[in-house]
Amino acid sequence: MKTVVTKGGIMTWINTRENKFINEHFKDNTVLEQKQLTERETYIASNLVTRGILDKNIDQKQVTYKLNMNNMVR
């Protein structure tokens, strides 16, 4: 388990699978498209959106995810 600080300053716990997902897809501040993800990764991403760790943007049926972390802590 690891703690992550979101932009709002809230510390949130993430498990090993979520940490691996973040490390694989968000090494630099990139935008991740949902069509690049498997069904399992989409489920993990939706859980992270619910907890405020990822931002989800929908633009004309195209879903993207962006990391919502406090840059001062990371």
BELSULUR-V487061 format. One record per backbone hydrogen bond with DSSP energy under -1.0 kcal/mol. NH is the residue of the N-H (numbers start at 0). CO is the residue of the C=O. Records with the same first field share a line. If there is no record, write none. Layout:
NH->CO, CO
//
This chain:
1->13
3->11
5->9
8->5
11->3
13->1
18->14
19->15
20->16
21->17
22->18
23->19
24->20
25->21
29->27
31->64
33->62
35->32
36->33
41->37
42->38
43->39
44->40
45->41
46->42
47->43
48->44
49->45
50->46
51->48
52->47
53->47
54->65
56->63
58->61
63->56
64->31
65->54
67->52
69->4
73->69
//
